[in-house]
Amino acid sequence: MKQTSKTNRLKVLSIALFMLAGTALYHPALAAGNILATIASESQLLGTDNLTVILLDLGRSTDQAQSQANLKTYQSIYTLDSQISSVVKMTINDFITYGTPSTLKLGAGERAGVVNSYFQAFKKMPATQADWSDVLKIANGRWPGVTSAAAEAQAKIEFKKVYGRAPSMSVSRDSNAVTIIAYGLLPSGRNLASEKAAIKTFEYYYGFAPSSALAWNVVRAIAYSGASR
């Protein structure tokens, strides 16, 4: 009985420490700058639909009203895959609604956009730990572990529309642009002035404003890759 009581007190203390972290978002891997370790940990939780631990990491409680609202707001995301299971749908909604320690800097709309970019690249919704690892890598501006030949081929076509030439994949700036267009990698820090200029550049070459996931990926490539004509 004494051992059980001690164990329970330790659990309560652990929860209290997480809650006290609150907006500071104490997370050992993040504090150490080890983003890949953080992604590995978070993808495991998302891959097993472990919302309780995710909320514990965030120092948050469930928000059913916001969760239900997001199901309507981002319905276009959930209907991308007509075969999506209820479990996968709710995990995606939890990710959009609450985020994770490494993606809390993003808004719900940006997290929804990351899921959209993942689907456009791989033609499936994230369901496994490996899938979620790539979603989180995209959200944190990292190359995904799995590649899509079709997405990269389309990205090279879009690259030529903007830059008037084929990309030289041995040149880092061109390679960066193709990868951003193919997978929708988000920048580590946003430059709104660069994005505003990139939107104008996109509109000049395409003749319309960006609206699709692919179009916004092209805008980000213009703004952040460093590629030039």
C-alpha positions as CSV (number, residue, x, y, z in Angstrom):
1,M,0.0,0.0,0.0
2,K,2.8,2.4,0.9
3,Q,4.5,1.7,-2.5
4,T,1.3,2.3,-4.4
5,S,0.7,5.6,-2.5
6,K,4.2,6.7,-3.3
7,T,3.7,5.9,-7.0
8,N,0.4,7.8,-7.1
9,R,2.1,10.9,-5.5
10,L,4.8,10.7,-8.1
11,K,2.2,10.6,-10.9
12,V,0.4,13.6,-9.4
13,L,3.7,15.5,-9.1
14,S,4.6,14.7,-12.7
15,I,1.2,16.0,-13.9
16,A,1.6,19.1,-11.8
17,L,5.0,19.8,-13.3
18,F,3.7,19.5,-16.8
19,M,0.8,21.8,-16.0
20,L,3.1,24.4,-14.4
21,A,5.1,24.4,-17.6
22,G,2.0,25.9,-19.2
23,T,2.8,28.3,-21.9
24,A,6.5,27.8,-21.4
25,L,6.0,24.4,-23.0
26,Y,8.8,22.6,-21.3
27,H,9.8,19.7,-23.4
28,P,13.2,18.1,-22.9
29,A,13.9,17.4,-26.6
30,L,12.7,20.9,-27.7
31,A,14.8,22.5,-24.9
32,A,17.8,20.7,-26.2
33,G,17.1,21.8,-29.8
34,N,16.7,18.1,-30.8
35,I,13.8,18.5,-33.1
36,L,14.1,15.1,-34.7
37,A,13.8,13.4,-31.3
38,T,10.8,15.5,-30.6
39,I,9.2,14.5,-33.9
40,A,9.9,10.9,-33.1
41,S,8.1,11.2,-29.8
42,E,5.2,13.1,-31.1
43,S,4.6,10.9,-34.1
44,Q,4.4,7.9,-31.8
45,L,1.7,9.5,-29.8
46,L,-0.2,10.7,-33.0
47,G,0.2,7.2,-34.5
48,T,-1.5,5.7,-31.6
49,D,-4.1,8.5,-31.2
50,N,-2.9,9.3,-27.7
51,L,-4.5,12.6,-27.1
52,T,-4.3,12.4,-23.4
53,V,-0.5,12.5,-23.3
54,I,-0.3,15.1,-26.1
55,L,-2.5,17.4,-24.0
56,L,-0.4,16.6,-20.9
57,D,2.7,17.7,-22.9
58,L,0.9,20.9,-23.9
59,G,-0.5,21.6,-20.4
60,R,-4.0,21.8,-21.9
61,S,-7.3,20.2,-21.4
62,T,-9.8,19.1,-24.1
63,D,-11.9,21.7,-25.8
64,Q,-14.9,19.9,-27.2
65,A,-16.5,23.0,-28.6
66,Q,-13.4,24.0,-30.6
67,S,-12.9,20.4,-31.7
68,Q,-16.4,20.1,-33.1
69,A,-16.1,23.5,-34.7
70,N,-12.9,22.5,-36.5
71,L,-14.7,19.4,-37.9
72,K,-16.9,21.8,-39.8
73,T,-14.3,24.5,-40.6
74,Y,-11.8,22.0,-42.1
75,Q,-14.4,19.6,-43.6
76,S,-12.6,20.0,-47.0
77,I,-9.5,18.4,-45.4
78,Y,-11.4,15.4,-44.1
79,T,-13.2,14.8,-47.4
80,L,-10.0,14.5,-49.4
81,D,-10.0,10.8,-48.7
82,S,-13.4,9.2,-49.1
83,Q,-12.1,6.1,-47.3
84,I,-10.9,7.8,-44.2
85,S,-11.6,6.0,-40.9
86,S,-13.2,7.6,-37.9
87,V,-10.1,7.1,-35.9
88,V,-7.8,8.7,-38.4
89,K,-10.3,11.6,-38.9
90,M,-10.3,12.3,-35.2
91,T,-6.5,12.1,-34.8
92,I,-6.2,14.7,-37.7
93,N,-8.8,16.9,-36.0
94,D,-6.9,16.6,-32.7
95,F,-3.7,17.6,-34.4
96,I,-5.4,20.6,-36.1
97,T,-7.2,21.7,-32.9
98,Y,-4.4,21.2,-30.3
99,G,-1.1,20.8,-32.2
100,T,1.9,19.3,-30.5
101,P,4.9,20.9,-28.8
102,S,6.8,21.3,-32.0
103,T,3.8,22.6,-34.0
104,L,2.1,24.8,-31.4
105,K,3.8,27.9,-33.1
106,L,1.5,27.2,-36.1
107,G,-2.2,28.1,-36.1
108,A,-4.9,25.6,-36.7
109,G,-5.2,26.6,-40.3
110,E,-1.5,26.1,-40.9
111,R,-1.7,22.7,-39.3
112,A,-4.6,21.8,-41.6
113,G,-2.6,23.1,-44.5
114,V,0.3,20.7,-43.6
115,V,-2.1,17.8,-43.6
116,N,-3.4,18.9,-47.0
117,S,0.2,19.2,-48.4
118,Y,0.9,15.7,-47.1
119,F,-2.2,14.3,-48.8
120,Q,-1.4,16.1,-52.1
121,A,2.1,14.6,-52.0
122,F,1.4,11.1,-51.0
123,K,-2.3,10.7,-51.9
124,K,-3.3,9.3,-48.5
125,M,-4.1,10.6,-45.0
126,P,-1.5,10.2,-42.2
127,A,-2.4,7.1,-40.1
128,T,0.8,5.4,-38.9
129,Q,3.7,6.7,-36.8
130,A,5.8,6.9,-40.0
131,D,3.1,9.0,-41.7
132,W,2.9,11.4,-38.8
133,S,6.6,11.7,-38.6
134,D,6.6,13.1,-42.1
135,V,3.7,15.4,-41.4
136,L,5.6,16.8,-38.4
137,K,8.8,17.1,-40.5
138,I,6.9,19.1,-43.1
139,A,5.5,21.3,-40.4
140,N,9.0,21.9,-39.0
141,G,10.6,22.6,-42.4
142,R,12.4,19.2,-42.6
143,W,12.7,16.8,-45.6
144,P,10.2,14.0,-45.2
145,G,11.6,10.5,-44.7
146,V,9.6,9.1,-47.7
147,T,9.6,10.7,-51.1
148,S,7.0,10.9,-53.9
149,A,8.3,10.7,-57.4
150,A,5.0,12.0,-58.8
151,A,5.0,15.0,-56.4
152,E,8.6,15.9,-57.3
153,A,8.0,15.5,-61.0
154,Q,5.0,18.0,-60.7
155,A,7.2,20.3,-58.6
156,K,9.8,20.4,-61.4
157,I,7.0,21.5,-63.8
158,E,5.9,24.2,-61.5
159,F,9.5,25.3,-61.0
160,K,9.9,25.8,-64.7
161,K,6.8,28.0,-64.8
162,V,8.2,30.4,-62.3
163,Y,11.9,30.3,-63.1
164,G,11.8,29.8,-66.8
165,R,14.2,26.8,-66.7
166,A,14.5,23.3,-65.4
167,P,15.8,22.9,-61.9
168,S,19.4,21.9,-61.3
169,M,19.0,19.4,-58.5
170,S,22.7,19.6,-57.6
171,V,22.2,23.3,-56.7
172,S,20.9,23.5,-53.2
173,R,18.6,26.5,-53.9
174,D,16.9,24.7,-56.8
175,S,16.6,21.5,-54.8
176,N,15.1,23.4,-51.9
177,A,12.5,25.0,-54.2
178,V,11.5,21.6,-55.7
179,T,11.2,20.0,-52.2
180,I,9.1,22.9,-50.9
181,I,6.8,22.7,-53.9
182,A,6.5,18.9,-53.7
183,Y,5.9,18.6,-50.0
184,G,4.9,22.0,-48.6
185,L,7.7,22.4,-46.1
186,L,7.0,25.3,-43.8
187,P,9.8,27.9,-43.0
188,S,11.2,27.9,-39.5
189,G,10.4,31.6,-39.3
190,R,8.0,33.6,-41.5
191,N,8.9,36.7,-43.5
192,L,5.6,38.4,-44.3
193,A,7.3,40.9,-46.7
194,S,8.9,38.0,-48.7
195,E,5.6,36.1,-48.8
196,K,3.7,39.2,-50.0
197,A,6.2,39.7,-52.8
198,A,6.1,36.0,-53.6
199,I,2.3,36.1,-54.0
200,K,2.7,38.9,-56.6
201,T,5.3,36.9,-58.4
202,F,3.0,33.8,-58.4
203,E,0.1,35.9,-59.8
204,Y,2.4,37.3,-62.5
205,Y,3.4,33.9,-63.8
206,Y,0.2,32.0,-63.2
207,G,-2.4,34.7,-63.9
208,F,-4.5,33.9,-60.8
209,A,-4.2,34.1,-57.0
210,P,-2.9,31.1,-55.1
211,S,-5.6,29.0,-53.4
212,S,-4.7,25.3,-53.7
213,A,-2.1,23.5,-51.6
214,L,0.2,23.2,-54.6
215,A,-0.2,26.9,-55.3
216,W,0.7,27.9,-51.8
217,N,3.7,25.6,-51.9
218,V,4.9,27.4,-54.9
219,V,4.5,30.7,-53.1
220,R,6.6,29.4,-50.2
221,A,9.3,28.2,-52.6
222,I,9.5,31.7,-54.2
223,A,9.6,33.3,-50.8
224,Y,12.1,31.0,-49.1
225,S,14.1,28.7,-51.4
226,G,16.5,31.3,-52.7
227,A,16.1,30.0,-56.3
228,S,16.2,32.5,-59.1
229,R,15.6,32.8,-62.8
